[in-house]
Amino acid sequence: MAKKILAIDLGGTSVKIAIVTPEGEIQDKWTIKTNVLDDGIHIVPEIIESIKERIAQLELPSDELLGIGMGSPGQVDDKEKTVIGAYNLDWVEKQYVGEQLTNALNLPVFLDNDANVAALGERWMGAGSLADDVVFVTLGTGVGGGIIANGELLHGAKNVAGEIGHITVELDHPFDCTCGKKGCLETVASATGIVNLARYHAQFFAGESDLKKAIDDGEEVTAKDVFDLAKIEDKLAVIVAKNVGQYLGLAASHLANILNPSFIVIGGGVSAAGFFLLDITNQTFKDNCFKQVRDSTELRLAQLGNDAGILGAAYLVKVGVENNA
């Protein structure tokens, strides 16, 4: 029987767990709720309990498992296998995640930041096409990212490389960012940032617009609403969408000029706007790239959706076991 990998994608509201082959086939996948009560002390024990239950149901021998791969929010030390500062999990203090998993399941653990892991997934089985140099930008509630250079994840001196959401893109009318800075990409290109941008521009827009009417009437507006309306040429929505594309394109050009990856892959919930978002982003991207970079770096939409984190976690194990063999 072929070996299997346990892959974990830990999020603030749910934990996705899967059994994956070393070839990238997801054979079984399930989800449990993330229990953040009591400073998140229940999170890892409940993951362990769920894995043990599923292994027993499947009658899967432990010697058929290569290891456990996991992506987690927060500052992750991939060597120590710890997590700190994952505030959406209430993990303020250092969490010895790898140690808990290994002790309970007697398997090697490979751990990294969730955005880094999603980048690995897209590189391995998605839009990154196994290129040696890939940048992944995820546009969700916030903006995250992962950088792969020469086939390796970049971690930085303190394991916080790839904070793409905190590239400054707006100096004239900056929004406050949760990080304490102003004008970060996250404030104008995340799902919440796009809504803030729409509300800002609605103040100065005087024409006909369903988006403006919804905002003025106090209706709940989402980033999807903005792009759906922009696609049918709602005038205010078009202004907002173009601004988002300019900010994202500018940030992408900075990444490209510094790193010259083969691909910058755009994922996350906001990327569901598809080629409409890609096209408006590409124009600013190309306008601000050094010529040789513009000719060699391509913007792409992510292909794996919610499976990027699971597949990236599996890839951590695949490579980790091969390197330690």
C-alpha positions in Angstrom: 0.0 0.0 0.0 1.3 3.5 -0.9 2.2 5.8 1.9 -0.2 8.6 3.0 0.3 12.1 4.4 -1.8 13.8 7.1 -2.4 17.4 6.0 -3.8 20.1 8.3 -4.9 23.6 7.3 -5.7 25.5 10.5 -7.9 28.6 10.2 -9.6 30.9 12.7 -13.1 29.3 12.3 -12.4 25.8 11.0 -9.6 23.2 10.6 -9.4 21.3 7.3 -7.8 17.9 7.6 -7.0 15.5 4.8 -5.2 12.3 3.8 -3.1 13.0 0.8 -0.9 10.9 -1.4 2.7 12.0 -2.1 1.5 12.6 -5.7 -1.0 15.2 -4.5 -4.2 13.3 -4.6 -6.6 14.1 -1.8 -8.1 10.8 -0.7 -10.2 11.9 2.3 -11.0 15.3 3.7 -13.0 16.6 6.6 -13.4 19.7 8.7 -13.8 20.5 12.4 -14.6 23.7 14.2 -11.7 25.7 15.6 -12.2 25.9 19.3 -10.6 29.2 20.4 -11.9 29.1 23.9 -9.5 29.3 26.9 -6.7 31.0 24.9 -6.9 28.3 22.2 -5.7 25.4 24.5 -8.2 23.0 23.0 -7.2 23.5 19.3 -4.4 21.0 19.0 -5.9 18.3 21.3 -9.2 18.4 19.3 -7.2 18.1 16.0 -5.4 15.1 17.5 -8.7 13.5 18.7 -10.3 14.0 15.2 -7.3 12.4 13.5 -7.2 9.4 15.8 -11.0 8.9 15.2 -10.6 9.0 11.4 -7.5 6.8 11.4 -9.5 4.2 13.4 -12.5 4.5 11.1 -10.4 3.9 8.0 -8.3 1.2 9.8 -5.2 3.0 8.5 -2.0 1.5 10.0 0.3 4.1 11.5 3.2 2.7 9.5 1.4 3.8 6.3 1.7 7.4 7.3 4.7 9.4 6.2 4.1 12.4 8.6 2.0 15.4 9.4 2.1 18.7 7.5 0.4 21.8 8.9 -0.2 25.4 8.0 -1.0 27.8 10.8 -1.7 31.5 11.2 0.8 33.5 13.1 4.5 33.6 13.4 5.7 30.1 12.8 9.2 28.8 13.6 9.4 25.9 11.1 12.5 24.5 12.8 11.2 24.6 16.4 7.7 23.8 15.1 6.1 26.5 17.3 3.5 29.2 16.7 3.2 32.6 18.4 1.1 35.7 17.7 -1.8 33.9 16.0 -4.4 36.3 17.5 -7.4 34.9 15.6 -6.7 31.7 17.5 -6.0 33.5 20.8 -2.5 32.1 20.6 -0.7 35.1 22.1 2.0 33.0 23.8 4.3 30.4 22.1 2.5 27.2 21.2 4.5 24.0 21.0 2.3 22.6 18.2 4.8 20.2 16.6 5.7 18.6 20.0 2.0 18.0 20.9 1.3 16.4 17.5 4.4 14.2 17.5 3.9 13.0 21.1 0.3 12.1 20.4 0.6 10.5 17.0 4.2 9.4 16.9 4.8 11.0 13.5 7.2 13.6 12.2 5.6 17.1 11.9 6.4 19.8 9.3 4.9 23.2 10.2 4.8 26.6 8.4 2.7 29.7 8.2 -0.6 29.2 6.4 0.1 31.7 3.6 3.5 30.0 3.0 1.8 26.6 2.9 -0.8 27.8 0.4 2.0 29.2 -1.8 3.6 25.7 -1.8 0.3 24.1 -2.7 -0.3 26.5 -5.7 3.4 26.0 -6.8 3.1 22.2 -6.6 -0.4 21.4 -8.0 -1.8 24.7 -9.1 -0.9 27.9 -11.0 2.8 27.9 -10.0 3.5 25.1 -12.4 6.4 23.9 -10.2 8.5 27.0 -11.1 11.5 27.7 -8.9 10.4 31.3 -8.3 6.8 31.9 -7.4 5.0 34.6 -5.2 1.5 33.8 -3.9 -0.7 36.7 -2.8 -3.9 35.8 -1.0 -6.7 38.3 -0.8 -9.2 37.4 1.9 -10.3 39.1 5.1 -6.7 40.3 5.1 -3.9 40.1 2.6 -1.2 37.5 3.0 1.5 35.9 0.9 4.2 33.4 0.5 7.5 33.8 -1.4 9.3 30.8 -3.1 12.8 31.6 -4.4 15.1 29.0 -6.0 12.5 26.4 -5.0 12.6 27.3 -1.3 10.3 29.3 1.0 11.7 32.6 2.2 11.2 32.9 6.0 13.4 35.9 6.8 15.4 36.6 10.0 12.3 36.3 12.3 10.1 34.1 10.2 7.9 36.9 9.0 8.9 37.2 5.3 6.1 37.5 2.9 3.9 40.1 4.7 2.7 41.3 1.3 -0.4 42.8 2.9 1.7 45.5 4.6 3.4 46.9 1.5 2.5 50.6 1.5 0.5 51.5 -1.6 -1.4 54.7 -0.5 0.2 57.9 0.9 -2.3 60.6 0.0 -5.5 59.3 1.7 -4.3 56.3 3.7 -6.6 54.1 5.8 -5.4 52.8 9.2 -4.2 49.2 9.2 -4.6 46.8 12.0 -0.8 46.4 12.0 -0.4 50.0 13.2 0.7 51.4 9.8 -1.3 53.4 7.3 -1.9 52.8 3.6 -1.1 49.1 3.6 -2.3 47.0 0.7 -4.5 45.1 3.1 -6.5 48.3 3.8 -7.6 48.6 0.1 -7.4 45.1 -1.5 -8.7 42.7 1.2 -12.4 41.9 1.3 -12.9 44.4 4.2 -10.5 46.9 2.6 -12.5 47.0 -0.7 -15.7 47.7 1.2 -13.9 50.6 3.1 -12.7 51.9 -0.3 -16.2 51.8 -1.7 -17.6 53.7 1.3 -14.8 56.3 0.9 -15.4 56.9 -2.8 -19.2 56.9 -2.3 -18.8 60.1 -0.3 -17.6 62.0 -3.3 -19.7 60.3 -6.0 -22.7 62.2 -7.3 -24.0 60.1 -10.3 -26.3 57.2 -10.6 -25.0 54.0 -9.0 -26.6 51.0 -7.4 -23.5 50.6 -5.2 -23.8 54.2 -3.9 -27.5 53.7 -3.2 -26.8 50.5 -1.2 -24.1 52.2 0.8 -26.3 55.4 1.4 -29.2 53.2 2.5 -27.0 51.4 5.0 -27.2 48.0 3.3 -24.5 45.5 3.9 -22.0 45.6 1.0 -19.4 43.0 0.2 -16.3 42.9 -2.1 -18.2 40.5 -4.3 -21.0 43.0 -4.7 -18.5 45.7 -5.7 -17.0 43.5 -8.5 -20.3 42.1 -9.6 -21.6 45.6 -10.1 -18.3 46.8 -11.7 -18.7 44.0 -14.3 -22.1 45.5 -15.4 -20.5 49.0 -15.4 -22.0 50.5 -12.3 -20.0 53.7 -12.3 -19.0 53.9 -8.7 -18.2 50.2 -8.6 -15.9 50.7 -11.7 -14.1 53.5 -9.9 -13.5 51.3 -6.8 -12.5 48.2 -8.9 -10.0 50.2 -10.9 -8.5 51.6 -7.7 -8.2 48.1 -6.3 -6.5 46.9 -9.5 -4.1 49.9 -9.3 -3.1 49.2 -5.7 -2.7 45.5 -6.3 -0.8 46.0 -9.5 1.5 48.5 -7.9 2.3 46.1 -5.0 2.8 43.2 -7.5 5.2 45.4 -9.5 7.3 46.0 -6.4 7.4 42.2 -5.7 8.3 41.5 -9.4 11.0 44.2 -9.6 12.7 42.8 -6.4 12.2 39.1 -6.9 11.5 38.5 -10.6 9.5 35.4 -10.1 8.1 33.4 -13.0 4.6 33.8 -11.6 2.8 36.0 -9.1 -0.3 34.0 -8.2 -3.4 35.8 -6.9 -5.7 33.8 -4.7 -8.1 34.1 -1.8 -11.8 34.9 -1.8 -11.4 38.3 -3.6 -9.7 36.5 -6.5 -13.1 35.0 -7.3 -13.6 38.2 -9.3 -11.4 36.3 -11.8 -10.0 37.7 -15.0 -11.9 41.0 -14.5 -9.6 41.6 -11.4 -6.6 40.2 -13.2 -7.0 42.5 -16.3 -7.3 45.7 -14.3 -4.4 44.7 -12.1 -2.2 43.7 -15.0 -2.3 47.2 -16.6 -0.8 48.9 -13.5 1.6 46.0 -13.0 3.1 46.3 -16.5 3.3 50.1 -16.3 5.4 49.9 -13.1 7.7 46.9 -13.9 11.2 47.1 -15.2 11.1 46.0 -18.8 13.0 42.7 -18.4 10.9 41.9 -15.4 7.7 42.8 -17.2 8.7 40.4 -20.0 9.5 37.5 -17.6 7.0 37.7 -14.7 3.4 36.8 -15.3 0.3 37.4 -13.1 -1.9 34.4 -12.7 -5.1 33.5 -10.9 -4.9 30.7 -8.3 -6.3 27.3 -9.3 -6.7 25.3 -6.1 -9.2 27.4 -4.1 -9.6 26.1 -0.5 -7.4 23.0 -1.2 -4.2 25.1 -1.6 -3.4 24.9 2.2 -4.1 21.2 2.4 -1.9 20.4 -0.6 0.8 22.7 0.6 0.8 21.0 4.0 1.2 17.7 2.3 4.0 19.0 0.2 5.9 20.1 3.4 5.9 16.4 4.4 6.8 15.1 1.0 9.9 17.3 0.7 10.7 17.1 4.4 10.8 13.3 4.4 12.7 13.2 1.2 15.4 15.6 2.5 15.7 13.6 5.7 15.9 10.2 4.0 
